[in-house]
Amino acid sequence: METSQFVPIGQRRVIFTADIKGFGQMSGPAKKHAQNDLADVMDHAYRAARLSLEALYAALEGDSVIAVIPAGLPEADTVAALVRGAHNRLRTLNRGRPAEGPLRLRFACGQGIIEAGGTGLGGDAIVEVCRIRDAEPTRAALRDHPAAAAVLALTEDIYRSTVATSEHELQPEQMVAVRVVEKELTTTAWLWVPDHPPAFGPQGDPTGSRPDGDPTGPGPGGRSRPVDGGPAGGARDGRCEPFIGPGDLVPGERFG
């Protein structure tokens, strides 16, 4: 798939990225297969979101890809469609990968000003999206759920603009806030693991309650209640036990 080589430096854009779990332990042929499958997954994500490839910038390097989404699109629907397209294609591909085992991916999405880096993209927005993608709570979501093929991490602002007030398959009660501390970055990310119901508690306690008896489940109005605080900076770090059950994906007609 050919995408634009124009980098929208200085422009505010949505950023969508993915990284392959366990890439360093793969054999040479397995790495090549995984890279091809990652490109295939992202291609389906772009098409599900009906993106113009001429306006899309995407860079695949090693075990990860970063895509800068074109401007002028409805943000909530576009993010949901990217996630839906990627997850559906990943499930399909994994049914045909019995010998090598399933491809497992960490996705992340954020937004901000695109800047030039030393060898490509840079700036705070790119750094934050990549940090939450590779953060320990995001890694723990896959490690603690060996049957899960993917985990999605959203930045706080993307969560608020695309999940908290929108109607699509990314529902607030199916996500949890976690504290991310990665190098110079301390922030809150919202995690979603497809096909796994919510089960959050202190250090992975599946009861979903904290030592003080305050539940960590959905708050008033069905909105997700962040663990150990809130979006302002109190969400817990460490292990997480994510989310979502059957019927998590909706028909494409809802995104027409």
Beta strands, then each sheet from edge to edge (+ up, - down):
strand 1: 12-20
strand 2: 57-61
strand 3: 64-68
strand 4: 105-113
strand 5: 115-116
strand 6: 121-122
strand 7: 150-155
strand 8: 176-182
strand 9: 185-192
sheet 1: 2+ 3- 1+ 4- 7- 9+ 8-
sheet 2: 5+ 6-
end
